[in-house]
Amino acid sequence: MLELRNVTKTVGAVEHIRDVSLTLQHGSLNVLLGPTLSGKTSLMRLMAGLDVPTSGSVWFDGQNVTGTPVQKRKIAMVYQQFINYPAMTVYDNIASPLRVAGVEQRKIDSQVREAAALLKLTPYLDRTPLSLSGGQQQRTALARAIVKNASLVLLDEPLANLDYKLREELRAELPRIFAAAGTIFVYATTEPHEALLLGGNTATLSEGRITQFGPTIDVFRKPVDLVTARTFADPPLNTIVLAKKGADFLLEGGVKLPVPAELVGIADTNYTIGFQPHHLSLDRPNVSAVPVRAKVTITEITGSESFIHLDFADARWVMLTHGIRDFETDAVVEVFIDPRHIMVFDEHGQAVTAPKLAA
């Protein structure tokens, strides 16, 4: 078990990590999700022992390892910028941690070839990394991490340089590989959809602090605050500030958006409403969906999907819809908000929960 206890890391006057406490179990997949400069790499370096916290402590299996150098820990790391030994063959690169550990040659050969087959490197085992493509070099670094049999594996956006098909295959395979070995697996990404595809647990990061940690699907569906909801949205989360009156939120033009049944008893005041781009639609998804008229600002067609950028009142929204939808700029379209999928936040950005009943 890896524990970070009230860890803070300051460099000069800049606070890179702020009072982070986190517990990761053996055999678990843990995603660090956040934008660039949110603290993902800084947090991984503290986990690995590459950096020492300014305050707080790092524990592994009940032992305080704060300050213990990375060389004395069973850790494997893979970065987006792949690192290999240029003078060695791919085979020798993959085998290097096993040789350092004194593993017998027959077992080394078996594990190297198994990892190479998984990562589609078998034809390249006799070549040197500089003769490979960037994607093949990254796969070599991943194979070396796989055979190392580390207690903690840290992957910092490791699939960014790979082609789409291989990226999808590895997202499915890597968690299974490391979980089977009882490894603590930590994967950093800026992409919400990658966190959802990997599953496991997710910690959302913002400005050096963890805003929420738990099962990935729970963090996505039930963010504890607006910062977390925005971190877990790509395209950006759609939001609008609305007044609540009775059982409805009041939209421009007298349109009423039903308050979720469990929240009807909250105070009548202003709230921020959030919903994902795929929960805004051109076709009515159900009888409770509410129509509003919005102005098109930009249409982006990706082939199988279209992103429609909209202006509504003072809000800027994005709608994700299937197929090709080509609208003229400034066209006014009717779109539907599904009240079943809205998130409600108070004036401080905290998620609003059902009021407690009096005892």
Legacy VTK file of the C-alpha trace (Angstrom):
# vtk DataFile Version 3.0
C-alpha trace
ASCII
DATASET POLYDATA
POINTS 359 float
0.000 0.000 0.000
1.294 3.454 -0.970
0.308 6.361 1.266
0.895 10.076 0.819
0.267 11.863 4.109
-0.323 15.623 3.890
2.358 15.970 1.222
3.331 19.446 0.023
6.085 20.284 -2.477
7.308 23.856 -2.845
9.975 24.992 -5.301
11.089 28.519 -4.488
7.912 30.504 -3.997
5.843 28.143 -6.155
3.691 25.434 -4.563
3.665 22.461 -6.964
1.754 20.060 -4.670
-0.527 21.247 -1.892
-1.412 19.091 1.156
-2.138 15.854 -0.729
-3.236 12.759 1.186
-3.822 9.637 -0.885
-3.877 5.858 -0.310
-3.318 3.398 -3.181
-3.779 -0.372 -2.751
-1.743 -3.212 -4.253
-3.257 -4.499 -7.500
-5.087 -1.221 -8.133
-5.226 0.957 -11.237
-5.133 4.652 -10.364
-5.474 7.480 -12.869
-4.163 10.990 -12.208
-6.375 13.241 -14.331
-5.784 16.938 -14.811
-4.695 19.597 -17.287
-1.071 20.440 -18.023
0.684 21.928 -14.939
-1.986 20.589 -12.552
0.667 18.620 -10.631
0.492 15.100 -12.104
4.199 14.693 -12.864
5.227 16.408 -9.606
3.045 13.959 -7.669
4.526 10.956 -9.489
8.068 12.142 -8.748
7.193 12.291 -5.043
5.690 8.792 -5.208
8.838 7.468 -6.874
11.364 9.143 -4.575
12.820 11.311 -7.329
11.794 14.320 -5.229
11.396 14.773 -1.477
8.305 16.576 -0.126
8.775 19.952 1.531
6.389 18.723 4.212
4.403 15.539 4.818
5.550 11.958 4.306
5.429 9.002 1.887
4.799 5.471 3.208
4.984 2.081 1.482
3.601 -1.035 3.164
3.772 0.624 6.567
7.342 1.900 6.152
8.207 5.606 5.952
10.141 5.887 2.669
10.293 9.693 2.602
13.776 10.525 1.324
14.548 6.942 0.273
16.088 7.280 -3.220
14.391 5.744 -6.220
17.282 3.281 -6.710
16.313 1.579 -3.447
12.662 1.124 -4.370
10.990 -1.446 -6.665
9.651 1.153 -9.084
9.241 1.370 -12.853
8.537 4.625 -14.676
7.583 5.341 -18.284
7.293 8.870 -19.638
5.730 10.323 -22.763
9.323 11.136 -23.765
10.597 7.562 -24.057
13.992 6.682 -22.545
16.011 3.732 -23.878
19.684 2.736 -23.992
20.703 3.698 -27.558
23.699 1.323 -27.812
21.679 -1.736 -26.767
19.332 -3.812 -28.898
15.612 -3.789 -28.146
16.061 -7.243 -26.576
18.803 -5.998 -24.259
16.848 -2.857 -23.355
13.900 -4.954 -22.228
16.133 -7.470 -20.445
18.241 -4.870 -18.596
16.255 -4.709 -15.305
16.101 -8.503 -15.151
19.888 -8.800 -15.564
20.474 -6.193 -12.850
18.205 -8.269 -10.583
20.249 -11.428 -11.310
17.444 -13.372 -13.019
18.593 -16.538 -14.820
18.982 -16.281 -18.606
16.245 -18.780 -19.492
13.683 -16.812 -17.479
14.954 -13.523 -18.908
14.490 -14.825 -22.441
10.956 -16.034 -21.715
9.828 -12.765 -20.103
11.444 -10.560 -22.756
9.808 -12.444 -25.603
6.427 -12.470 -23.861
6.535 -8.692 -23.335
7.782 -8.144 -26.888
4.903 -10.179 -28.305
2.371 -8.213 -26.269
3.760 -4.906 -27.540
4.301 -6.140 -31.121
8.086 -5.787 -30.904
9.143 -9.332 -31.814
10.427 -8.391 -35.330
12.603 -5.638 -33.848
14.367 -7.418 -30.973
17.760 -7.378 -32.735
17.560 -3.716 -33.724
18.744 -0.672 -31.757
16.168 1.917 -30.585
17.440 4.691 -32.870
16.505 2.586 -35.907
12.867 2.401 -34.700
9.953 4.775 -35.018
8.958 6.898 -32.035
6.041 4.594 -31.296
8.267 1.504 -31.369
10.746 3.157 -29.015
7.940 3.954 -26.578
6.742 0.364 -26.721
10.293 -0.755 -25.865
10.217 1.434 -22.741
6.820 -0.001 -21.802
8.073 -3.575 -22.260
10.995 -2.865 -19.927
8.550 -1.619 -17.268
6.401 -4.731 -17.681
9.231 -7.226 -17.115
10.698 -5.328 -14.138
8.035 -6.780 -11.806
7.966 -3.538 -9.812
5.748 -2.889 -6.797
4.864 0.553 -8.170
4.555 1.401 -11.873
4.218 5.058 -12.839
3.145 5.881 -16.392
3.201 9.580 -17.325
1.073 9.968 -20.483
2.869 6.918 -21.933
0.629 6.253 -24.942
0.601 9.736 -26.443
3.106 8.851 -29.193
1.425 5.618 -30.274
-1.001 5.100 -33.133
-4.710 4.926 -32.316
-5.186 1.163 -32.721
-2.231 0.194 -30.534
-3.184 2.822 -27.954
-6.641 1.263 -27.610
-5.199 -2.251 -27.316
-2.726 -1.241 -24.615
-5.343 0.649 -22.601
-7.186 -2.646 -22.321
-4.115 -4.826 -21.674
-1.897 -2.784 -19.343
-4.228 -2.679 -16.310
-4.719 -6.455 -16.521
-0.985 -7.096 -16.753
-0.024 -4.998 -13.746
-3.041 -5.974 -11.621
-2.231 -9.647 -12.067
1.189 -8.982 -10.532
-0.304 -7.129 -7.546
1.355 -3.926 -8.710
0.190 -0.433 -7.791
-0.395 1.084 -11.195
-0.506 4.910 -11.553
-1.325 6.430 -14.930
-1.255 10.181 -15.608
-3.328 11.707 -18.390
-4.894 14.981 -19.482
-7.713 13.176 -21.306
-11.007 12.423 -19.491
-12.013 9.781 -22.036
-8.753 7.915 -21.373
-9.530 7.820 -17.641
-12.983 6.406 -18.428
-11.525 3.767 -20.761
-8.967 2.669 -18.155
-11.498 2.513 -15.313
-10.129 1.730 -11.862
-9.842 4.773 -9.603
-9.285 8.384 -10.592
-7.780 11.320 -8.710
-8.638 14.659 -10.295
-5.977 17.349 -9.892
-6.168 21.132 -10.042
-3.375 23.547 -9.187
-1.405 20.969 -7.240
-4.238 19.589 -5.116
-6.440 16.524 -5.423
-10.063 17.618 -5.697
-11.572 14.102 -5.595
-10.474 10.455 -5.528
-12.586 7.341 -5.970
-13.888 4.821 -8.523
-13.530 6.477 -11.920
-17.173 6.242 -12.936
-18.290 7.702 -9.585
-15.961 10.687 -9.895
-17.260 11.277 -13.439
-20.943 10.968 -12.562
-20.897 12.530 -9.093
-18.203 15.215 -8.910
-17.976 16.834 -5.480
-17.406 20.298 -6.926
-17.411 22.348 -10.106
-13.618 22.166 -10.470
-13.756 18.361 -10.563
-16.680 18.371 -13.003
-14.756 20.671 -15.349
-11.594 18.573 -15.046
-13.594 15.497 -16.080
-15.158 17.054 -19.197
-13.807 17.161 -22.752
-15.246 19.076 -24.600
-15.639 21.560 -21.724
-18.531 21.189 -19.297
-21.582 23.274 -20.204
-22.612 25.581 -17.364
-25.114 28.344 -16.686
-26.154 30.250 -13.572
-29.903 29.892 -12.913
-32.342 30.953 -10.230
-34.357 28.199 -8.538
-38.002 28.847 -7.798
-40.001 26.016 -6.300
-39.611 22.889 -8.404
-37.911 24.622 -11.361
-34.782 26.411 -12.479
-35.705 29.451 -14.567
-34.150 29.778 -18.009
-34.244 32.779 -20.334
-37.571 33.352 -22.075
-39.647 31.884 -19.259
-38.480 28.312 -19.935
-38.474 26.093 -16.858
-35.959 23.316 -16.225
-37.222 20.836 -13.611
-35.115 20.536 -10.474
-34.024 16.909 -9.861
-36.614 15.357 -7.544
-34.135 14.761 -4.715
-33.133 18.464 -4.766
-36.567 20.097 -4.847
-36.229 20.975 -1.156
-33.052 23.067 -1.539
-33.273 26.835 -0.990
-34.652 29.154 -3.675
-31.519 31.025 -4.789
-28.990 31.035 -7.635
-27.109 27.872 -8.605
-24.644 26.860 -11.310
-26.074 24.098 -13.498
-23.631 21.828 -15.349
-24.125 19.163 -17.986
-21.912 17.250 -20.385
-21.867 18.104 -24.134
-23.438 14.731 -25.012
-26.397 15.536 -22.745
-27.380 18.434 -25.014
-29.164 17.172 -28.121
-30.946 18.180 -31.326
-33.585 15.498 -30.867
-35.728 15.150 -27.758
-34.263 12.194 -25.804
-37.287 11.799 -23.492
-40.500 13.560 -22.503
-38.831 15.463 -19.649
-36.185 17.093 -21.886
-36.528 20.859 -22.115
-36.186 22.734 -25.441
-34.240 26.004 -25.693
-33.276 28.114 -28.690
-29.558 28.874 -29.073
-27.373 30.518 -31.717
-24.666 28.548 -33.548
-21.189 30.099 -33.416
-19.020 27.284 -34.851
-19.602 23.801 -36.238
-16.759 21.250 -36.099
-17.248 18.025 -38.059
-14.937 15.113 -37.175
-16.582 12.551 -39.482
-18.595 10.350 -37.148
-19.405 13.214 -34.760
-20.074 16.935 -34.844
-19.322 19.544 -32.208
-21.796 22.420 -32.306
-20.734 25.560 -30.403
-23.695 27.549 -29.146
-24.552 30.846 -27.480
-27.443 30.833 -25.041
-28.061 33.944 -22.957
-24.663 34.632 -21.355
-23.516 31.036 -21.641
-21.246 29.368 -24.191
-22.063 25.713 -24.750
-20.806 22.801 -26.836
-23.117 20.050 -28.073
-21.683 16.679 -29.118
-23.911 14.908 -31.621
-23.485 11.854 -33.845
-23.173 12.178 -37.604
-22.586 15.224 -39.800
-24.497 18.308 -38.673
-23.525 21.366 -40.689
-25.103 24.620 -39.489
-24.511 28.125 -40.752
-22.894 30.540 -38.314
-25.534 32.558 -36.406
-28.258 30.020 -37.241
-30.779 29.648 -34.419
-31.457 26.004 -33.499
-33.658 24.251 -30.989
-31.718 22.024 -28.604
-32.834 19.885 -25.671
-31.442 19.773 -22.132
-32.025 16.493 -20.324
-32.776 17.340 -16.664
-31.935 13.782 -15.605
-28.263 14.500 -16.244
-27.746 17.984 -14.832
-25.338 18.668 -11.976
-26.102 21.408 -9.454
-23.459 23.508 -7.665
-23.837 26.223 -5.037
-22.272 29.704 -5.025
-18.993 28.246 -3.715
-18.820 25.637 -6.490
-19.676 22.706 -4.218
-22.037 19.976 -5.428
-25.514 20.365 -3.966
-26.916 17.297 -2.250
-30.400 16.429 -1.047
-31.347 18.316 2.136
-31.352 16.184 5.270
-34.732 15.430 6.800
-35.339 16.561 10.344
-35.081 13.775 12.914
LINES 1 360
359 0 1 2 3 4 5 6 7 8 9 10 11 12 13 14 15 16 17 18 19 20 21 22 23 24 25 26 27 28 29 30 31 32 33 34 35 36 37 38 39 40 41 42 43 44 45 46 47 48 49 50 51 52 53 54 55 56 57 58 59 60 61 62 63 64 65 66 67 68 69 70 71 72 73 74 75 76 77 78 79 80 81 82 83 84 85 86 87 88 89 90 91 92 93 94 95 96 97 98 99 100 101 102 103 104 105 106 107 108 109 110 111 112 113 114 115 116 117 118 119 120 121 122 123 124 125 126 127 128 129 130 131 132 133 134 135 136 137 138 139 140 141 142 143 144 145 146 147 148 149 150 151 152 153 154 155 156 157 158 159 160 161 162 163 164 165 166 167 168 169 170 171 172 173 174 175 176 177 178 179 180 181 182 183 184 185 186 187 188 189 190 191 192 193 194 195 196 197 198 199 200 201 202 203 204 205 206 207 208 209 210 211 212 213 214 215 216 217 218 219 220 221 222 223 224 225 226 227 228 229 230 231 232 233 234 235 236 237 238 239 240 241 242 243 244 245 246 247 248 249 250 251 252 253 254 255 256 257 258 259 260 261 262 263 264 265 266 267 268 269 270 271 272 273 274 275 276 277 278 279 280 281 282 283 284 285 286 287 288 289 290 291 292 293 294 295 296 297 298 299 300 301 302 303 304 305 306 307 308 309 310 311 312 313 314 315 316 317 318 319 320 321 322 323 324 325 326 327 328 329 330 331 332 333 334 335 336 337 338 339 340 341 342 343 344 345 346 347 348 349 350 351 352 353 354 355 356 357 358
